[in-house]
Amino acid sequence: MRVLPIILVLVVALAWAPASSAGAPTSVEIAFLRDGRLARVERVVPSGVAAELHALRQLTRGPTREERAAGLRTAFGAGVSVRSVRADGDTLLVSFSRSVLGPATAATVQARLTQVAATLGRLGAHRFVSIAAEGRLVTTLALGVRPPSWRPVAAEQGYLYMVRGIQLRLWSLGYLDRAAVTGSLDAETTHALLAFQGWQGISRTGTITGETQVELLRATRPRPSRRAEGLRLEIYRDRGVLLVARGNEAVRAVHTSTGFSGRTPAGAFRVYRKERLSWSVPFGVWMPYAAYFTGGIATHEYPVVPSYPASHGCVRLPAGDAERVYRLVDVGTPVLVF
């Protein structure tokens, strides 16, 4: 299908404003195109059908014959279908057929993403949408704003993804800070990917593999093992993940490397000493942001945090994450090691 616009232009800023309503909507507004601009058409939602699913099905189906005669068009080509729609907190997870990405120009894919964001943004129930092609996460978009330019990277078997979109999904799952959503595959993103891969039980590469794209669509936010009040740390040695838990929720999931050959003991402990810059006498190294919880074993910053247990017993944390954990915990904070 031939698409009219090269660059999609908003009609007015209000076209992006999400609508607010009580209860399930009985109708949805589909964002089609007219002369390169968004043009909305109302569709009635059938009884028993989720509004988001119906809206996306109508979007990929395209305008009716009468609407086409009136100049309405769509960037979606024939054969693009919606595979599944699932809500995860304030994020909608939408899986399309692989043809959602092509064959198409960058401008056409950009127009498709814009139509999706504009259509779902009017429903007002979610803040983000994660978009997948054939079950592999491609990108995550904030609803109510225009999507960033389509500049994808090719993963395994040619599956595409947007770095910023992957980072947004990692942030929503608790593996990355919002400020670290930069669009660059930096060290913070590598550590976030390692933590995510460790928690999901897949190969810990620190890169965006096809397997990682699949799991990013399936995953939910990590859940602490214990139900308890207040802040605590949960350290999972085999997974290489430290959870900062508050109550029954994980505030943050952090990549870590514990002691080799089981040198970090399992059990229930408490932070008994904090040192901004601690000196390890037996090993002759500085340990920034050290929080000791048993014997001479602490969580602390270390320049090398591999994807396997490598320390002499301490819980190594990447720069940034170590300081964050240090500032969150107090003397007496519970530490559970599994």
C-alpha positions in Angstrom: 0.0 0.0 0.0 1.3 3.4 -1.0 1.6 6.0 1.8 1.1 9.7 1.3 3.3 11.4 3.9 7.0 11.5 4.1 7.0 13.4 7.3 4.0 13.1 9.6 2.8 16.5 11.0 0.4 17.0 13.9 -2.8 18.8 13.2 -2.8 20.5 16.6 -1.1 19.7 20.0 -4.5 18.7 21.3 -4.5 15.7 19.0 -2.1 14.1 21.4 -3.9 14.8 24.6 -5.2 11.6 26.2 -8.9 11.5 27.0 -10.1 10.7 30.5 -13.3 8.7 31.1 -14.8 6.4 33.7 -15.3 2.7 32.9 -14.7 0.9 29.6 -15.1 3.1 26.6 -17.9 2.3 24.2 -16.1 3.9 21.3 -12.6 4.6 20.2 -10.9 7.1 17.9 -8.7 5.7 15.2 -5.8 7.9 14.0 -5.8 7.7 10.3 -4.0 10.2 7.9 -5.2 12.9 5.6 -2.7 14.9 3.6 0.1 13.8 5.9 -1.7 14.8 9.1 -3.6 12.9 11.8 -7.3 12.6 11.1 -9.5 10.7 13.7 -12.5 8.5 13.0 -14.8 7.0 15.6 -15.4 3.3 15.9 -17.9 1.6 18.2 -16.3 -1.1 20.5 -18.2 -4.4 20.3 -19.4 -5.9 23.6 -16.9 -8.1 25.3 -13.9 -6.8 23.2 -11.1 -4.8 24.9 -11.0 -1.2 23.6 -7.3 -1.3 23.0 -7.5 -4.5 20.9 -10.4 -3.2 18.9 -8.7 0.1 18.2 -5.5 -1.5 17.0 -7.4 -4.0 14.8 -9.4 -1.1 13.2 -6.1 0.8 12.7 -4.4 -2.0 10.9 -7.5 -2.8 8.8 -7.5 0.8 7.5 -10.2 3.2 6.4 -13.5 2.1 4.9 -14.2 2.7 1.2 -16.2 5.7 2.1 -13.5 7.1 4.3 -10.9 6.5 1.5 -13.1 8.4 -0.8 -13.0 11.3 1.7 -9.2 11.3 1.6 -8.3 9.2 4.6 -5.3 6.9 4.4 -3.1 4.7 6.7 0.6 4.0 6.8 -0.2 0.3 7.5 0.2 -2.1 4.6 -1.8 -5.1 3.8 -1.0 -8.1 6.0 0.0 -6.3 9.2 -2.0 -7.9 12.1 -2.3 -7.6 15.8 -1.1 -10.8 17.6 -1.7 -9.8 21.2 -2.4 -7.0 23.6 -1.6 -7.2 27.3 -1.4 -4.6 30.1 1.5 -4.5 32.5 1.0 -1.7 35.0 0.9 1.6 33.1 2.3 0.0 29.9 0.4 -1.7 27.1 2.4 -4.6 25.5 1.4 -5.0 21.9 2.7 -7.7 19.5 2.2 -7.2 15.8 3.2 -9.5 12.9 6.7 -8.9 11.7 5.4 -7.0 8.6 4.6 -4.0 10.9 8.2 -3.0 10.2 8.4 -3.6 6.5 9.1 -3.7 3.8 8.8 0.0 4.4 10.8 3.2 4.4 11.8 4.8 7.7 9.1 7.5 7.1 6.4 4.9 6.7 7.4 3.0 9.9 7.6 6.4 11.7 4.0 7.1 10.5 2.9 3.7 11.8 4.3 4.3 15.2 2.8 7.7 15.3 -0.7 6.3 14.4 -0.4 3.7 17.2 0.7 6.2 19.8 -2.0 8.7 18.8 -4.8 6.0 18.7 -3.9 4.5 22.1 -3.1 7.9 23.7 -6.8 8.9 23.4 -7.9 5.9 25.6 -6.2 7.5 28.6 -5.7 4.3 30.6 -1.9 3.8 30.1 1.2 6.0 29.9 3.4 3.8 27.6 3.1 1.2 24.8 5.7 -1.4 24.1 5.6 -2.6 20.5 6.8 -6.0 19.4 7.2 -7.6 16.0 6.6 -11.3 16.0 7.0 -11.5 19.8 10.3 -9.5 20.0 10.3 -6.1 21.6 11.0 -3.3 19.1 10.5 -0.1 21.1 8.5 1.6 23.9 6.7 4.8 23.3 5.3 7.4 25.7 1.7 8.0 24.9 0.5 11.6 24.5 3.7 12.8 22.8 5.1 12.3 19.3 7.4 9.3 18.9 11.1 9.9 18.4 12.5 9.4 14.9 12.7 5.9 13.7 16.4 5.0 13.8 16.6 1.2 14.5 19.4 -1.2 15.2 19.4 -4.7 13.8 19.6 -7.6 16.4 19.9 -11.3 15.7 18.3 -12.5 12.5 17.7 -8.9 11.4 15.1 -8.1 14.0 15.0 -4.4 14.6 14.9 -2.4 17.9 15.2 1.2 19.1 17.8 1.6 21.9 15.7 4.3 23.7 12.6 2.0 23.5 14.5 -0.9 25.1 15.8 1.4 27.9 12.3 2.7 28.6 11.1 -0.9 29.0 14.0 -1.7 31.4 13.1 1.4 33.4 9.5 0.4 33.7 10.6 -3.0 35.0 12.9 -1.5 37.6 16.3 -2.2 36.1 17.3 1.3 35.0 16.9 4.9 36.2 14.6 7.2 34.1 17.6 9.6 33.7 19.6 6.8 32.0 17.1 6.5 29.1 19.5 8.3 26.7 19.3 6.3 23.5 22.9 5.1 23.9 24.0 1.6 24.7 26.2 2.7 27.6 27.6 0.9 30.7 24.4 1.6 32.7 22.3 -0.1 30.1 24.7 -3.0 29.9 24.4 -3.6 33.7 20.6 -3.2 33.5 20.5 -5.9 30.7 22.7 -8.2 32.8 20.4 -7.9 35.7 17.4 -8.4 33.6 18.9 -11.5 31.9 19.9 -12.9 35.2 16.5 -12.5 36.7 14.8 -14.0 33.7 17.2 -16.9 33.6 18.5 -16.4 30.1 22.1 -15.9 28.7 23.8 -13.0 30.5 25.4 -11.2 27.6 24.7 -7.6 28.5 23.6 -7.1 24.9 20.2 -7.0 23.2 19.9 -10.5 21.8 16.8 -12.0 20.2 16.1 -13.9 23.4 16.3 -10.7 25.4 13.8 -9.0 23.0 11.3 -11.9 23.6 11.7 -11.8 27.4 11.3 -8.0 27.5 7.8 -8.4 26.1 6.9 -11.3 28.4 8.5 -10.0 31.7 6.9 -8.4 34.7 8.6 -6.4 37.4 10.6 -8.6 39.8 8.9 -9.7 42.9 10.7 -10.0 46.3 10.8 -13.4 47.9 9.5 -12.2 51.3 6.5 -10.2 52.3 7.7 -7.7 54.9 7.4 -4.1 55.9 10.1 -1.5 55.3 13.2 -1.5 53.1 15.5 -4.5 52.7 18.0 -6.0 50.3 17.5 -9.4 48.7 20.6 -10.8 47.0 20.3 -13.7 44.6 23.7 -15.2 44.1 22.9 -17.6 41.1 20.9 -14.9 39.3 23.5 -12.2 39.9 20.8 -9.8 41.0 20.3 -7.6 44.1 16.8 -6.4 44.7 16.1 -3.3 46.7 12.7 -4.1 48.2 10.3 -1.9 50.0 7.3 -3.6 51.5 6.1 -6.2 48.9 7.5 -4.4 45.9 11.0 -4.2 44.2 12.1 -0.6 44.0 15.2 -1.5 41.9 16.9 -4.6 40.5 20.7 -4.3 40.3 23.4 -6.4 38.5 25.9 -7.9 41.0 28.7 -10.4 41.3 29.0 -12.3 44.6 31.7 -14.6 46.0 33.0 -17.5 43.9 32.6 -21.0 45.2 29.8 -19.9 47.6 32.0 -17.4 49.5 29.0 -15.1 50.1 27.0 -17.0 52.7 23.3 -17.5 52.4 21.1 -16.4 55.3 19.3 -13.4 57.0 21.6 -10.6 58.1 21.4 -6.8 58.8 23.6 -3.9 57.9 25.9 -3.3 60.9 28.3 -0.7 59.5 28.5 1.8 56.6 31.7 3.4 55.2 31.8 5.9 52.4 35.3 4.7 51.5 36.4 1.5 53.1 39.8 -0.1 52.9 40.1 -3.9 52.6 43.1 -4.9 54.7 43.4 -8.5 53.4 43.1 -7.6 49.7 44.6 -4.0 49.7 41.8 -2.3 47.8 39.4 0.6 48.4 35.8 -0.3 48.5 33.6 2.8 47.9 30.0 2.9 49.4 30.5 -0.2 51.6 27.6 -1.5 53.6 28.7 -4.4 55.8 26.2 -7.1 56.7 28.2 -10.1 58.0 31.8 -10.4 59.0 34.0 -8.5 56.5 31.4 -8.9 53.7 29.7 -5.8 52.3 27.9 -4.5 49.3 30.2 -2.0 47.6 31.3 -0.4 44.3 33.8 -2.2 42.2 35.2 -1.4 38.7 34.7 -5.0 37.4 31.3 -6.7 37.9 31.2 -9.7 35.7 28.2 -12.0 34.9 29.4 -14.7 37.3 30.5 -14.9 41.0 34.0 -13.5 41.1 34.6 -11.8 44.5 36.1 -13.1 47.7 32.8 -12.8 49.4 31.6 -9.2 49.0 28.7 -8.2 46.8 30.1 -6.1 44.0 27.9 -3.4 42.5 28.5 -1.1 39.5 29.3 2.5 39.9 26.1 4.6 40.5 24.1 1.6 41.7 26.5 1.1 44.6 26.1 4.7 45.8 22.3 4.4 45.4 22.1 1.3 47.5 24.5 2.8 50.1 22.2 5.9 50.5 19.1 3.8 50.8 20.1 1.5 53.5 20.7 2.3 57.2 22.4 0.4 60.0 19.9 -2.3 60.8 18.4 -2.7 57.3 17.7 -6.4 56.7 19.8 -8.2 54.1 18.6 -11.6 52.8 21.0 -13.7 50.7 19.7 -16.6 48.7 
